[in-house]
């Protein structure tokens, strides 16, 4: 299932599960929420950066969905209804911990290189994902969410416009602007998107461990996954000529698609 592509069918359809859930079928409600919860969490993780904040935001959205399910009138598809709740809640929720220090977090390339003793592969991958995600903080919250849903998760423009309550034309303009702003920030820093850039994950990893940015005994990003975003959503590359923009998209889509057991544990408190 790909929730951001309208043409991808589900069996049974979300709308059937909604009708059964509203009628009191607990199992249908559980299947419905589990179908979407990991996507909600992974969007939140890219938006808010810290997994604990992403879990909190996911729980808040799921509570809203459960308590509002009876109001779903079927005038739009369920996925549009659900992810409008996601977009509106995420855009209007209070600042999370890393957003409050975005100037420091967004540009981790400023940390010194420590080339004498390279980190292990797990730490290097943690740094790669952390840095890539942190760079999104150079954008406004709306721009980040547009880029995450529209570019990383590859929402079709009709659905994306509906989620943000925009015309398709305005949606494309704002997504293009977010891409351009991110490219301007990332383009001169990250060696993964442009080999001419100086920043290299192995050289930064030891500094991040030494300064406590990365806890080698409690990795936050390089865990809880078996697939990348790219493997889960099968996003098609947009036809763009900018090689750095293409590399940026690949960098984000090759990040882990996390599946957290903590979300499953919410069901005992969420489900009536």
C-alpha positions in Angstrom: 0.0 0.0 0.0 1.2 3.5 -0.8 -1.1 6.1 0.9 0.1 9.0 -1.2 -0.8 7.5 -4.5 -4.6 7.5 -5.1 -4.4 4.8 -7.8 -2.9 2.2 -5.4 -5.8 -0.1 -4.3 -6.2 -1.6 -0.8 -8.1 -4.8 0.1 -10.4 -4.4 1.8 -10.8 -0.7 1.0 -10.2 1.8 3.8 -13.8 3.0 3.4 -15.1 -0.5 4.1 -12.9 -0.7 7.3 -14.2 2.7 8.4 -17.8 1.6 8.0 -17.2 -1.5 10.0 -15.2 0.3 12.7 -17.9 3.0 13.1 -20.3 0.1 13.5 -18.3 -1.2 16.5 -15.9 -3.7 14.8 -12.7 -3.4 16.8 -10.7 -5.6 14.5 -11.5 -3.3 11.5 -10.4 -0.3 13.4 -7.1 -1.9 14.3 -6.4 -3.0 10.7 -7.2 0.5 9.5 -4.9 2.2 12.0 -2.1 -0.3 11.4 -2.3 0.3 7.7 -1.4 3.9 8.1 0.4 4.3 11.4 4.0 3.6 10.2 3.6 6.2 7.4 2.3 8.8 9.9 5.3 8.1 12.1 7.9 8.2 9.4 6.5 11.5 8.1 6.6 12.8 11.7 10.2 11.6 12.2 11.5 13.6 9.2 9.5 16.6 10.3 10.4 16.7 14.0 13.7 14.8 13.8 13.6 13.2 17.3 11.9 9.7 17.5 10.3 10.5 20.8 8.7 13.7 19.4 7.6 11.7 16.3 6.0 9.0 18.5 4.1 11.7 20.5 2.9 13.4 17.3 1.8 10.1 15.9 -0.1 9.2 19.0 -1.8 12.6 18.9 -2.9 12.1 15.3 -4.2 8.5 16.0 -6.3 9.8 18.9 -7.8 12.5 16.6 -8.5 9.9 13.9 -10.2 7.5 16.4 -12.3 10.2 18.0 -13.3 11.8 14.7 -13.9 8.7 12.6 -17.7 9.0 12.8 -17.4 12.4 11.1 -15.9 10.8 7.9 -18.6 11.5 5.3 -17.0 9.9 2.3 -17.0 13.1 0.2 -13.3 12.5 -0.3 -11.3 9.3 0.0 -10.4 8.2 3.5 -6.7 8.7 2.8 -7.3 12.3 1.9 -9.4 12.7 5.0 -6.8 11.0 7.2 -3.7 12.8 5.9 -5.4 16.2 6.0 -5.7 15.5 9.7 -2.0 14.6 9.7 -1.0 17.8 7.8 -3.2 20.1 9.9 -2.0 18.7 13.2 1.6 18.7 12.3 1.5 22.2 10.9 -0.2 23.6 14.0 1.4 21.6 16.8 3.9 23.3 19.3 7.6 23.5 18.4 9.4 20.3 19.2 12.9 20.1 20.8 15.0 20.3 17.7 12.9 23.0 16.1 13.8 25.2 19.0 17.5 24.9 18.3 17.3 24.6 14.5 20.2 26.9 13.7 22.6 24.6 15.6 21.1 21.3 14.5 20.5 22.0 10.8 24.1 22.5 10.0 26.0 19.6 11.7 28.7 20.0 9.0 30.2 22.8 11.2 31.3 20.1 13.7 35.1 19.5 13.4 36.5 16.5 11.5 38.0 13.7 13.7 39.9 11.6 11.1 42.3 9.9 13.4 39.9 7.2 14.5 37.0 6.4 12.2 33.7 5.4 13.7 32.2 2.0 13.0 29.7 1.4 10.2 26.6 1.6 12.5 27.7 5.0 13.8 28.5 6.3 10.3 25.1 5.3 9.1 23.5 6.9 12.1 25.3 10.2 11.2 24.3 9.9 7.6 20.6 9.6 8.5 20.8 12.2 11.3 22.6 14.8 9.1 20.2 14.3 6.2 17.2 14.6 8.4 18.6 17.6 10.3 19.3 19.5 7.1 15.5 19.7 6.5 15.4 22.1 9.5 16.7 24.8 7.2 13.2 24.9 5.8 10.1 26.3 7.4 7.8 23.6 8.9 5.3 23.9 6.0 8.2 23.6 3.5 9.5 20.5 5.3 6.2 18.8 5.3 5.7 19.7 1.6 9.1 18.2 0.7 8.6 15.1 2.9 5.2 14.2 1.5 5.7 15.5 -2.0 9.3 14.5 -2.8 10.5 11.9 -0.3 7.2 10.0 -0.2 6.3 11.0 -3.7 2.6 12.1 -3.3 0.9 12.7 -6.6 0.2 16.4 -7.1 -3.5 16.1 -7.0 -3.5 14.4 -3.6 -0.7 16.7 -2.3 -2.7 19.8 -3.2 -5.8 18.4 -1.5 -3.8 17.6 1.7 -2.5 21.2 1.9 -5.7 22.8 0.7 -4.0 24.3 -2.4 -4.6 24.3 -6.1 -2.4 21.8 -7.9 -0.6 24.7 -9.5 0.1 26.4 -6.1 1.2 23.1 -4.7 3.7 22.6 -7.4 5.1 26.1 -6.9 5.5 25.7 -3.2 7.1 22.3 -3.6 9.5 23.7 -6.2 10.4 26.5 -3.8 11.1 24.1 -0.9 13.3 22.0 -3.2 15.2 25.1 -4.3 15.7 26.4 -0.7 16.9 22.9 0.4 19.2 22.6 -2.5 20.8 26.0 -1.8 21.4 25.0 1.8 22.6 21.4 1.1 24.4 22.0 -2.1 27.6 23.4 -0.7 27.9 21.1 2.3 27.1 17.5 2.0 29.6 15.2 0.2 26.9 12.6 -0.4 24.9 14.9 -2.8 28.0 16.5 -4.4 31.5 14.8 -4.2 33.1 18.2 -4.4 31.7 19.2 -1.0 34.0 18.7 2.0 31.7 17.1 4.6 32.2 13.4 5.0 30.2 11.1 7.3 33.1 9.1 8.6 35.1 12.2 9.6 32.1 13.8 11.4 30.9 10.6 13.2 33.6 10.6 15.9 33.1 14.2 16.6 29.3 13.7 17.0 30.0 10.7 19.4 32.5 12.7 21.4 30.2 15.7 21.7 27.1 13.7 22.6 25.2 14.4 19.4 25.2 10.6 18.7 24.9 8.1 21.5 26.7 5.0 20.2 24.9 2.8 22.8 21.5 4.2 21.8 21.2 4.9 18.1 18.0 6.7 17.2 17.9 6.4 13.4 19.9 3.4 12.3 17.5 0.9 14.0 13.9 -0.4 14.0 13.8 -1.1 10.3 14.2 -3.7 7.6 13.5 -1.5 4.6 14.3 2.0 3.4 11.6 4.5 2.4 12.5 3.9 -1.3 11.8 0.1 -0.9 8.5 0.8 0.9 7.0 3.4 -1.4 8.7 2.6 -4.7 8.8 6.4 -5.5 9.6 7.3 -9.0 12.2 9.9 -9.7 10.9 13.1 -11.0 12.3 14.1 -14.4 14.7 16.9 -13.3 18.1 17.8 -14.8 19.6 19.0 -11.6 22.0 16.2 -10.4 22.2 17.6 -6.9 18.4 17.7 -6.5 18.3 14.1 -7.7 21.0 13.1 -5.2 19.2 14.9 -2.4 16.0 12.9 -3.1 18.0 9.7 -3.2 19.7 10.5 0.1 16.4 11.0 1.9 14.6 8.0 0.3 17.5 5.7 1.2 16.9 6.4 4.9 15.3 3.8 7.1 11.5 3.3 7.1 11.1 2.7 10.9 8.5 0.4 12.4 8.0 1.1 16.1 6.4 -1.4 18.5 5.5 1.4 20.8 2.7 2.5 18.3 1.2 -1.0 18.5 1.1 -0.7 22.3 -1.1 2.4 21.9 -4.0 0.3 20.8 -4.9 -0.9 24.3 -5.5 2.7 25.3 -6.8 4.0 21.9 -9.3 1.3 20.9 -12.6 1.2 22.7 
